[in-house]
């Protein structure tokens, strides 16, 4: 196994959730994401959430999140709150893909 940055757990989980937003559905998706973002911020073990907007006109958005451990993520994902929270996503998205990775190394850039 590799090493994590000092002070970081080697068990940290990174999740990449790619969503293809339907044509004309960007504002509805953004409104839904805003509700989801506020809710997930209070979930135990959640560290950070990022929303990536496509720059190539593909309508392929990316939601990335980091969790203290895989167990924190899966406990949230399998709960009723999660199902209710993401149900409206289907109205704005026609394809999804979820990738999960254990973070084994992390490199932070030098700030000048």
PARODO-56703 format. One record per atom (N, C-alpha, C, CB): atom name; x, y, z. Coordinates in nm, 4 decimals, always signed. Glycine has a CB too. Layout:
N
  atom      east     north        up
    CA         X         Y         Z
...
END
This chain:
112
  atom      east     north        up
     N   +0.0837   -0.1197   +0.0000
    CA   +0.0000   +0.0000   +0.0000
     C   +0.0870   +0.1245   +0.0000
    CB   -0.0946   +0.0007   +0.1214
     N   +0.0375   +0.2282   -0.0623
    CA   +0.1074   +0.3561   -0.0613
     C   +0.0802   +0.4282   +0.0684
    CB   +0.0655   +0.4426   -0.1805
     N   +0.1249   +0.5504   +0.0748
    CA   +0.1052   +0.6275   +0.1962
     C   +0.0208   +0.7493   +0.1673
    CB   +0.2388   +0.6684   +0.2568
     N   -0.0570   +0.7885   +0.2632
    CA   -0.1362   +0.9106   +0.2520
     C   -0.0556   +1.0255   +0.3107
    CB   -0.2741   +0.8961   +0.3243
     N   -0.0981   +1.1452   +0.2788
    CA   -0.0332   +1.2645   +0.3332
     C   -0.0376   +1.2585   +0.4852
    CB   -0.1015   +1.3944   +0.2811
     N   +0.0656   +1.3095   +0.5503
    CA   +0.0715   +1.3081   +0.6959
     C   -0.0564   +1.3687   +0.7533
    CB   +0.1960   +1.3852   +0.7465
     N   -0.1159   +1.3000   +0.8484
    CA   -0.2378   +1.3483   +0.9112
     C   -0.3640   +1.3016   +0.8401
    CB   -0.2359   +1.4977   +0.9167
     N   -0.3495   +1.2366   +0.7269
    CA   -0.4660   +1.1870   +0.6529
     C   -0.4736   +1.0353   +0.6672
    CB   -0.4584   +1.2280   +0.5024
     N   -0.5942   +0.9835   +0.6749
    CA   -0.6133   +0.8395   +0.6850
     C   -0.5892   +0.7735   +0.5501
    CB   -0.7543   +0.8070   +0.7362
     N   -0.5222   +0.6589   +0.5509
    CA   -0.5021   +0.5833   +0.4277
     C   -0.6316   +0.5170   +0.3835
    CB   -0.3925   +0.4780   +0.4465
     N   -0.7356   +0.5229   +0.4653
    CA   -0.8632   +0.4602   +0.4334
     C   -0.9585   +0.5542   +0.3608
    CB   -0.9283   +0.4099   +0.5592
     N   -0.9183   +0.6767   +0.3368
    CA   -1.0075   +0.7749   +0.2761
     C   -1.0608   +0.7235   +0.1416
    CB   -0.9341   +0.9095   +0.2570
     N   -1.1875   +0.7535   +0.1140
    CA   -1.2523   +0.7099   -0.0089
     C   -1.2835   +0.8305   -0.0962
    CB   -1.3808   +0.6306   +0.0219
     N   -1.2536   +0.8175   -0.2245
    CA   -1.2875   +0.9201   -0.3218
     C   -1.3937   +0.8627   -0.4152
    CB   -1.1609   +0.9675   -0.4015
     N   -1.5005   +0.9390   -0.4379
    CA   -1.6105   +0.8951   -0.5227
     C   -1.6252   +0.9922   -0.6387
    CB   -1.7426   +0.8848   -0.4421
     N   -1.6312   +0.9377   -0.7592
    CA   -1.6539   +1.0171   -0.8794
     C   -1.7876   +0.9717   -0.9371
    CB   -1.5360   +1.0009   -0.9843
     N   -1.8821   +1.0651   -0.9453
    CA   -2.0157   +1.0349   -0.9948
     C   -2.0366   +1.1180   -1.1210
    CB   -2.1264   +1.0649   -0.8863
     N   -2.0311   +1.0520   -1.2371
    CA   -2.0485   +1.1203   -1.3645
     C   -2.1957   +1.1140   -1.4036
    CB   -1.9585   +1.0572   -1.4750
     N   -2.2518   +1.2285   -1.4423
    CA   -2.3920   +1.2350   -1.4808
     C   -2.4053   +1.3058   -1.6149
    CB   -2.4753   +1.3070   -1.3728
     N   -2.4878   +1.2517   -1.7014
    CA   -2.5163   +1.3144   -1.8301
     C   -2.6500   +1.3860   -1.8173
    CB   -2.5185   +1.2087   -1.9472
     N   -2.6455   +1.5185   -1.8156
    CA   -2.7656   +1.6005   -1.7957
     C   -2.8423   +1.6098   -1.9272
    CB   -2.7284   +1.7430   -1.7433
     N   -2.9739   +1.5921   -1.9196
    CA   -3.0559   +1.5986   -2.0405
     C   -3.0510   +1.7382   -2.1024
    CB   -3.2011   +1.5599   -2.0089
     N   -3.0747   +1.7452   -2.2315
    CA   -3.0734   +1.8743   -2.3006
     C   -3.1776   +1.9666   -2.2387
    CB   -3.1001   +1.8563   -2.4523
     N   -3.1350   +2.0870   -2.2047
    CA   -3.2239   +2.1846   -2.1425
     C   -3.2451   +2.1637   -1.9938
    CB   -3.3550   +2.1820   -2.2106
     N   -3.1792   +2.0638   -1.9355
    CA   -3.2023   +2.0314   -1.7948
     C   -3.1004   +2.0883   -1.6978
    CB   -3.2057   +1.8856   -1.7788
     N   -3.0108   +2.1749   -1.7452
    CA   -2.9015   +2.2223   -1.6604
     C   -2.9507   +2.2953   -1.5353
    CB   -2.8114   +2.3138   -1.7400
     N   -3.0466   +2.3867   -1.5502
    CA   -3.0918   +2.4631   -1.4337
     C   -3.1635   +2.3744   -1.3327
    CB   -3.1839   +2.5763   -1.4775
     N   -3.2469   +2.2833   -1.3795
    CA   -3.3124   +2.1888   -1.2890
     C   -3.2114   +2.1020   -1.2163
    CB   -3.4099   +2.1012   -1.3656
     N   -3.1088   +2.0585   -1.2881
    CA   -3.0029   +1.9786   -1.2271
     C   -2.9290   +2.0594   -1.1211
    CB   -2.9046   +1.9287   -1.3340
     N   -2.8947   +2.1851   -1.1527
    CA   -2.8232   +2.2697   -1.0567
     C   -2.9069   +2.2965   -0.9323
    CB   -2.7838   +2.4018   -1.1219
     N   -3.0368   +2.3184   -0.9493
    CA   -3.1250   +2.3397   -0.8337
     C   -3.1294   +2.2149   -0.7460
    CB   -3.2676   +2.3771   -0.8803
     N   -3.1424   +2.0983   -0.8101
    CA   -3.1460   +1.9718   -0.7370
     C   -3.0122   +1.9479   -0.6663
    CB   -3.1784   +1.8544   -0.8327
     N   -2.9013   +1.9762   -0.7345
    CA   -2.7692   +1.9565   -0.6741
     C   -2.7506   +2.0459   -0.5511
    CB   -2.6587   +1.9851   -0.7773
     N   -2.8021   +2.1675   -0.5570
    CA   -2.7881   +2.2595   -0.4434
     C   -2.8545   +2.2011   -0.3184
    CB   -2.8500   +2.3974   -0.4773
     N   -2.9712   +2.1411   -0.3340
    CA   -3.0380   +2.0763   -0.2204
     C   -2.9569   +1.9564   -0.1710
    CB   -3.1806   +2.0314   -0.2599
     N   -2.9072   +1.8773   -0.2654
    CA   -2.8294   +1.7594   -0.2306
     C   -2.7004   +1.7988   -0.1588
    CB   -2.7977   +1.6774   -0.3561
     N   -2.6329   +1.9005   -0.2086
    CA   -2.5056   +1.9457   -0.1528
     C   -2.5211   +1.9878   -0.0073
    CB   -2.4497   +2.0617   -0.2352
     N   -2.6263   +2.0630   +0.0205
    CA   -2.6485   +2.1093   +0.1578
     C   -2.6768   +1.9925   +0.2520
    CB   -2.7648   +2.2092   +0.1621
     N   -2.7486   +1.8938   +0.2040
    CA   -2.7821   +1.7784   +0.2870
     C   -2.6591   +1.6919   +0.3150
    CB   -2.8906   +1.6946   +0.2194
     N   -2.5813   +1.6624   +0.2130
    CA   -2.4674   +1.5719   +0.2295
     C   -2.3572   +1.6350   +0.3148
    CB   -2.4114   +1.5323   +0.0928
     N   -2.3506   +1.7661   +0.3200
    CA   -2.2460   +1.8339   +0.3983
     C   -2.2517   +1.7983   +0.5460
    CB   -2.2581   +1.9844   +0.3823
     N   -2.3691   +1.7584   +0.5949
    CA   -2.3833   +1.7267   +0.7375
     C   -2.3722   +1.5765   +0.7678
    CB   -2.5165   +1.7782   +0.7876
     N   -2.3441   +1.4964   +0.6666
    CA   -2.3358   +1.3514   +0.6856
     C   -2.2031   +1.3160   +0.7541
    CB   -2.3488   +1.2768   +0.5489
     N   -2.2069   +1.2334   +0.8595
    CA   -2.0830   +1.1926   +0.9266
     C   -1.9848   +1.1285   +0.8283
    CB   -2.1142   +1.0947   +1.0408
     N   -1.8595   +1.1702   +0.8356
    CA   -1.7563   +1.1137   +0.7505
     C   -1.7374   +1.1841   +0.6174
    CB   -1.7866   +0.9728   +0.7255
     N   -1.8297   +1.2733   +0.5806
    CA   -1.8163   +1.3458   +0.4541
     C   -1.7112   +1.4552   +0.4699
    CB   -1.9528   +1.4066   +0.4096
     N   -1.6145   +1.4612   +0.3772
    CA   -1.5066   +1.5587   +0.3860
     C   -1.5239   +1.6758   +0.2891
    CB   -1.3748   +1.4908   +0.3600
     N   -1.5511   +1.6452   +0.1626
    CA   -1.5610   +1.7521   +0.0625
     C   -1.6448   +1.7049   -0.0562
    CB   -1.4197   +1.7963   +0.0149
     N   -1.7089   +1.7984   -0.1206
    CA   -1.7914   +1.7714   -0.2383
     C   -1.7557   +1.8752   -0.3439
    CB   -1.9454   +1.7752   -0.2038
     N   -1.7432   +1.8327   -0.4677
    CA   -1.7144   +1.9246   -0.5779
     C   -1.8059   +1.8932   -0.6954
    CB   -1.5654   +1.9152   -0.6206
     N   -1.8499   +1.9986   -0.7643
    CA   -1.9298   +1.9833   -0.8854
     C   -1.8479   +2.0357   -1.0017
    CB   -2.0668   +2.0584   -0.8741
     N   -1.8307   +1.9535   -1.1039
    CA   -1.7564   +1.9932   -1.2228
     C   -1.8492   +2.0099   -1.3417
    CB   -1.6482   +1.8909   -1.2547
     N   -1.8411   +2.1262   -1.4048
    CA   -1.9220   +2.1586   -1.5230
     C   -1.8400   +2.1280   -1.6489
    CB   -1.9674   +2.3094   -1.5211
     N   -1.9020   +2.0668   -1.7496
    CA   -1.8266   +2.0361   -1.8717
     C   -1.7845   +2.1637   -1.9451
    CB   -1.9105   +1.9473   -1.9651
     N   -1.6675   +2.1598   -2.0051
    CA   -1.6209   +2.2750   -2.0821
     C   -1.6279   +2.2486   -2.2329
    CB   -1.4774   +2.3105   -2.0418
     N   -1.6768   +2.1308   -2.2695
    CA   -1.6791   +2.0942   -2.4109
     C   -1.8203   +2.0822   -2.4691
    CB   -1.6066   +1.9645   -2.4298
     N   -1.9217   +2.1264   -2.3930
    CA   -2.0591   +2.1189   -2.4421
     C   -2.1187   +1.9789   -2.4398
    CB   -2.0648   +2.1716   -2.5808
     N   -2.0551   +1.8852   -2.3701
    CA   -2.0975   +1.7446   -2.3720
     C   -2.2162   +1.7138   -2.2804
    CB   -1.9821   +1.6575   -2.3330
     N   -2.2490   +1.8033   -2.1878
    CA   -2.3520   +1.7828   -2.0862
     C   -2.3130   +1.6730   -1.9863
    CB   -2.4847   +1.7476   -2.1530
     N   -2.1813   +1.6371   -1.9852
    CA   -2.1285   +1.5370   -1.8921
     C   -2.0706   +1.6087   -1.7703
    CB   -2.0197   +1.4474   -1.9610
     N   -2.1488   +1.6146   -1.6621
    CA   -2.1073   +1.6797   -1.5376
     C   -2.0444   +1.5747   -1.4467
    CB   -2.2285   +1.7499   -1.4667
     N   -1.9641   +1.6203   -1.3502
    CA   -1.8995   +1.5288   -1.2573
     C   -1.9161   +1.5811   -1.1151
    CB   -1.7496   +1.5111   -1.2923
     N   -1.9614   +1.4936   -1.0272
    CA   -1.9689   +1.5235   -0.8847
     C   -1.8625   +1.4372   -0.8181
    CB   -2.1140   +1.4960   -0.8249
     N   -1.7703   +1.5000   -0.7472
    CA   -1.6688   +1.4242   -0.6750
     C   -1.6851   +1.4505   -0.5259
    CB   -1.5255   +1.4620   -0.7228
     N   -1.6593   +1.3487   -0.4475
    CA   -1.6662   +1.3654   -0.3026
     C   -1.5577   +1.2812   -0.2381
    CB   -1.8062   +1.3262   -0.2481
     N   -1.5215   +1.3233   -0.1179
    CA   -1.4257   +1.2469   -0.0398
     C   -1.4857   +1.2175   +0.0961
    CB   -1.2918   +1.3225   -0.0257
     N   -1.4536   +1.0989   +0.1458
    CA   -1.5093   +1.0475   +0.2701
     C   -1.3973   +0.9956   +0.3583
    CB   -1.6126   +0.9365   +0.2426
     N   -1.4143   +1.0070   +0.4892
    CA   -1.3114   +0.9609   +0.5843
     C   -1.2798   +0.8136   +0.5647
    CB   -1.3570   +0.9852   +0.7289
     N   -1.3841   +0.7319   +0.5425
    CA   -1.3666   +0.5882   +0.5204
     C   -1.4739   +0.5403   +0.4235
    CB   -1.3736   +0.5086   +0.6549
     N   -1.4522   +0.4270   +0.3577
    CA   -1.5569   +0.3696   +0.2735
     C   -1.6850   +0.3415   +0.3527
    CB   -1.5070   +0.2410   +0.2087
     N   -1.6699   +0.3019   +0.4790
    CA   -1.7878   +0.2700   +0.5607
     C   -1.8799   +0.3915   +0.5774
    CB   -1.7440   +0.2186   +0.6988
     N   -1.8220   +0.5097   +0.5927
    CA   -1.9037   +0.6313   +0.6038
     C   -1.9866   +0.6519   +0.4770
    CB   -1.8142   +0.7549   +0.6298
     N   -1.9218   +0.6376   +0.3616
    CA   -1.9929   +0.6570   +0.2349
     C   -2.1042   +0.5541   +0.2183
    CB   -1.8952   +0.6482   +0.1167
     N   -2.0718   +0.4261   +0.2382
    CA   -2.1708   +0.3215   +0.2148
     C   -2.2872   +0.3293   +0.3140
    CB   -2.1046   +0.1846   +0.2233
     N   -2.2597   +0.3703   +0.4371
    CA   -2.3685   +0.3882   +0.5346
     C   -2.4647   +0.4954   +0.4850
    CB   -2.3122   +0.4264   +0.6747
     N   -2.4116   +0.6040   +0.4296
    CA   -2.4966   +0.7108   +0.3759
     C   -2.5681   +0.6642   +0.2488
    CB   -2.4126   +0.8372   +0.3466
     N   -2.4942   +0.6008   +0.1587
    CA   -2.5512   +0.5599   +0.0301
     C   -2.6657   +0.4598   +0.0472
    CB   -2.4427   +0.4992   -0.0581
     N   -2.6571   +0.3738   +0.1451
    CA   -2.7575   +0.2695   +0.1630
     C   -2.8762   +0.3133   +0.2481
    CB   -2.6942   +0.1493   +0.2249
     N   -2.8723   +0.4353   +0.2996
    CA   -2.9798   +0.4832   +0.3854
     C   -3.0987   +0.5386   +0.3090
    CB   -2.9276   +0.5879   +0.4769
     N   -3.2111   +0.5446   +0.3766
    CA   -3.3340   +0.5983   +0.3170
     C   -3.3195   +0.7455   +0.2796
    CB   -3.4509   +0.5810   +0.4132
     N   -3.2462   +0.8228   +0.3606
    CA   -3.2269   +0.9643   +0.3304
     C   -3.1603   +0.9826   +0.1952
    CB   -3.1435   +1.0313   +0.4393
     N   -3.0618   +0.8984   +0.1655
    CA   -2.9914   +0.9074   +0.0370
     C   -3.0863   +0.8788   -0.0790
    CB   -2.8726   +0.8093   +0.0334
     N   -3.1657   +0.7734   -0.0665
    CA   -3.2586   +0.7383   -0.1749
     C   -3.3567   +0.8513   -0.2030
    CB   -3.3355   +0.6106   -0.1400
     N   -3.4106   +0.9101   -0.0980
    CA   -3.5053   +1.0207   -0.1148
     C   -3.4360   +1.1432   -0.1747
    CB   -3.5701   +1.0571   +0.0203
     N   -3.3115   +1.1650   -0.1361
    CA   -3.2370   +1.2816   -0.1819
     C   -3.2048   +1.2747   -0.3310
    CB   -3.1089   +1.2955   -0.1023
     N   -3.1661   +1.1558   -0.3799
    CA   -3.1230   +1.1446   -0.5188
     C   -3.2356   +1.1063   -0.6151
    CB   -3.0130   +1.0435   -0.5287
     N   -3.3529   +1.0725   -0.5644
    CA   -3.4636   +1.0344   -0.6521
     C   -3.4941   +1.1403   -0.7585
    CB   -3.5876   +1.0085   -0.5693
     N   -3.4953   +1.2717   -0.7251
    CA   -3.5247   +1.3726   -0.8273
     C   -3.4183   +1.3825   -0.9374
    CB   -3.5401   +1.5067   -0.7616
     N   -3.3017   +1.3231   -0.9153
    CA   -3.1949   +1.3270   -1.0145
     C   -3.2409   +1.2694   -1.1483
    CB   -3.0730   +1.2506   -0.9637
     N   -3.3239   +1.1674   -1.1439
    CA   -3.3684   +1.0998   -1.2669
     C   -3.4443   +1.1928   -1.3615
    CB   -3.4565   +0.9812   -1.2317
     N   -3.5006   +1.3004   -1.3070
    CA   -3.5736   +1.3953   -1.3900
     C   -3.4791   +1.4757   -1.4799
    CB   -3.6552   +1.4897   -1.3020
     N   -3.3544   +1.4925   -1.4382
    CA   -3.2604   +1.5805   -1.5084
     C   -3.1428   +1.5086   -1.5733
    CB   -3.2078   +1.6820   -1.4135
     N   -3.1294   +1.3787   -1.5462
    CA   -3.0126   +1.3032   -1.5902
     C   -3.0573   +1.1760   -1.6610
    CB   -2.9206   +1.2696   -1.4707
     N   -2.9923   +1.1445   -1.7751
    CA   -3.0314   +1.0210   -1.8441
     C   -2.9263   +0.9099   -1.8366
    CB   -3.0605   +1.0514   -1.9883
     N   -2.8047   +0.9403   -1.7897
    CA   -2.7020   +0.8375   -1.7709
     C   -2.6169   +0.8739   -1.6501
    CB   -2.6132   +0.8223   -1.8983
     N   -2.5760   +0.7728   -1.5743
    CA   -2.4869   +0.7958   -1.4609
     C   -2.3800   +0.6873   -1.4569
    CB   -2.5663   +0.7990   -1.3279
     N   -2.2689   +0.7204   -1.3938
    CA   -2.1640   +0.6226   -1.3665
     C   -2.0988   +0.6611   -1.2351
    CB   -2.0586   +0.6162   -1.4828
     N   -2.0789   +0.5641   -1.1470
    CA   -2.0181   +0.5899   -1.0172
     C   -1.8892   +0.5094   -1.0047
    CB   -2.1160   +0.5550   -0.9023
     N   -1.7807   +0.5788   -0.9718
    CA   -1.6514   +0.5151   -0.9509
     C   -1.6065   +0.5461   -0.8090
    CB   -1.5458   +0.5635   -1.0558
     N   -1.5524   +0.4469   -0.7402
    CA   -1.5071   +0.4658   -0.6017
     C   -1.3634   +0.4188   -0.5909
    CB   -1.5982   +0.3889   -0.5006
     N   -1.2814   +0.4985   -0.5230
    CA   -1.1404   +0.4680   -0.5105
     C   -1.0938   +0.4887   -0.3683
    CB   -1.0588   +0.5530   -0.6056
     N   -1.0122   +0.3965   -0.3197
    CA   -0.9440   +0.4176   -0.1921
     C   -0.8246   +0.5072   -0.2214
    CB   -0.8997   +0.2808   -0.1246
     N   -0.8131   +0.6142   -0.1477
    CA   -0.7014   +0.7066   -0.1661
     C   -0.5788   +0.6473   -0.0983
    CB   -0.7344   +0.8484   -0.1085
     N   -0.4762   +0.6142   -0.1770
    CA   -0.3550   +0.5553   -0.1198
     C   -0.2381   +0.6533   -0.1210
    CB   -0.3170   +0.4292   -0.1960
     N   -0.2462   +0.7563   -0.2045
    CA   -0.1456   +0.8616   -0.2037
     C   -0.2143   +0.9929   -0.2386
    CB   -0.0294   +0.8304   -0.3034
     N   -0.1656   +1.1002   -0.1820
    CA   -0.2208   +1.2318   -0.2085
     C   -0.1062   +1.3319   -0.2139
    CB   -0.3255   +1.2719   -0.1005
     N   -0.0995   +1.4073   -0.3207
    CA   +0.0053   +1.5072   -0.3383
     C   -0.0602   +1.6446   -0.3428
    CB   +0.0889   +1.4800   -0.4680
     N   -0.0136   +1.7331   -0.2606
    CA   -0.0687   +1.8677   -0.2538
     C   +0.0333   +1.9636   -0.3143
    CB   -0.1040   +1.9077   -0.1064
     N   -0.0127   +2.0509   -0.4036
    CA   +0.0766   +2.1466   -0.4676
     C   +0.1291   +2.2498   -0.3682
    CB   +0.0050   +2.2164   -0.5823
     N   +0.2444   +2.3060   -0.4008
    CA   +0.3063   +2.4077   -0.3184
     C   +0.2383   +2.5414   -0.3479
    CB   +0.4599   +2.4153   -0.3443
     N   +0.1942   +2.6093   -0.2448
    CA   +0.1313   +2.7404   -0.2607
     C   +0.2387   +2.8472   -0.2497
    CB   +0.0191   +2.7631   -0.1545
     N   +0.2349   +2.9403   -0.3427
    CA   +0.3361   +3.0474   -0.3411
     C   +0.2831   +3.1716   -0.2772
    CB   +0.3835   +3.0794   -0.4812
END
